[in-house]
Amino acid sequence: MGPDPRFRPDRPLTMRRNPFLDFQLTAERAGYPALLIVSLVCLTLVVVPVALLALTQAVWVLVLALLSLGGAIAILTAGIGAAFADRGEPDREPPKSVAVPEEPPQVMPLRQSEAPAPRDEHDRKAA
């Protein structure tokens, strides 16, 4: 086997684009819940053929319903994978640094006049 003919040393290797990841990023930037949209499309893909199967009771509709169920599961799996994918992009904002004090604050005991009065079990008030 020889070298891959698609590999050319003068061009950097690029990954293929993922349409689900592109949709996820575009919907997130626009403020839409992308995974909800994908799940609604998948639900429609399943419900319509099953409703048609309930109306016609034909064998070809059963095959269509089973194929659409498999397609909906595949689309939903790819959508969930895109939602949890590492996008490989650097963060736009640098992480916020938390200022850690060098010395913890000193604990000062309360003076006798500032201490709360001891409570007695008869001091309860009705609510």
C-alpha positions in Angstrom: 0.0 0.0 0.0 1.3 3.4 -0.9 0.8 6.7 0.7 -2.7 8.3 0.8 -3.2 10.2 -2.5 -5.4 12.8 -0.6 -2.4 13.7 1.6 -0.4 16.6 0.3 2.4 18.0 2.4 1.9 21.5 1.2 -1.7 21.6 2.7 -2.5 21.3 6.4 -4.8 18.5 7.3 -8.3 19.6 8.1 -11.1 17.7 9.7 -14.4 17.3 7.9 -17.2 19.6 9.1 -19.9 18.1 11.3 -23.3 19.5 10.3 -24.7 18.7 13.7 -21.9 20.7 15.4 -22.4 23.5 13.0 -26.1 23.6 13.7 -25.4 23.4 17.5 -23.0 26.4 17.4 -25.3 28.5 15.2 -28.3 27.8 17.3 -26.4 28.6 20.6 -25.1 31.8 19.2 -28.7 32.8 18.2 -30.0 31.9 21.6 -32.1 28.9 20.5 -32.1 25.5 22.4 -30.6 23.4 19.7 -31.0 20.0 21.4 -34.7 20.8 21.9 -35.1 21.5 18.2 -33.4 18.3 17.2 -35.5 16.3 19.6 -38.7 17.8 18.3 -37.7 16.9 14.7 -37.0 13.4 15.8 -40.3 13.2 17.6 -42.0 14.3 14.5 -40.1 11.7 12.5 -41.5 9.0 14.7 -45.1 10.2 15.4 -46.1 10.9 11.8 -45.4 7.4 10.5 -46.9 5.8 13.6 -50.1 7.9 13.2 -50.2 6.9 9.5 -49.8 3.3 10.5 -52.7 3.6 12.9 -54.9 5.0 10.2 -54.0 2.7 7.3 -52.6 -0.5 8.9 -50.5 -1.2 5.7 -47.3 -3.2 5.8 -45.3 -0.6 3.9 -46.3 2.0 6.5 -45.0 -0.3 9.2 -41.7 -0.5 7.4 -41.7 3.3 7.0 -42.4 3.7 10.7 -39.5 1.3 11.7 -37.1 3.1 9.3 -38.1 6.5 10.6 -37.6 5.2 14.2 -34.1 4.1 13.4 -33.4 7.4 11.6 -34.7 9.5 14.5 -32.5 7.6 17.0 -29.5 8.2 14.7 -30.2 11.9 14.4 -30.9 12.3 18.1 -27.6 10.4 18.9 -25.7 12.7 16.6 -27.4 15.8 18.1 -26.5 14.8 21.6 -22.9 14.0 20.5 -22.7 17.5 19.0 -24.1 19.1 22.2 -21.4 17.5 24.3 -18.6 17.8 21.8 -15.4 19.6 22.5 -15.4 22.3 19.9 -11.7 22.8 19.9 -12.0 26.6 20.0 -10.2 28.7 22.5 -12.3 30.5 25.1 -13.3 34.0 24.1 -12.9 35.4 27.6 -9.9 34.6 29.8 -10.8 32.7 33.0 -11.5 34.9 35.9 -8.7 34.7 38.4 -9.8 34.4 42.0 -7.8 36.5 44.4 -6.7 34.3 47.3 -5.9 36.2 50.5 -2.4 35.5 51.7 -3.5 35.2 55.4 -6.8 34.1 56.6 -8.7 36.7 58.7 -8.0 36.6 62.3 -10.8 35.2 64.5 -11.5 37.5 67.4 -13.5 36.3 70.4 -16.6 38.3 71.4 -16.4 40.3 74.5 -18.8 39.3 77.3 -21.1 42.3 76.5 -21.4 41.2 72.8 -22.0 37.5 73.5 -25.6 36.3 72.9 -27.6 35.6 76.1 -28.0 31.9 76.9 -31.4 30.6 75.8 -33.6 28.7 78.1 -36.1 26.1 76.9 -38.9 28.2 78.3 -37.9 31.2 76.1 -39.7 29.8 73.1 -42.4 31.9 71.4 -45.4 30.6 69.5 -45.4 31.1 65.8 
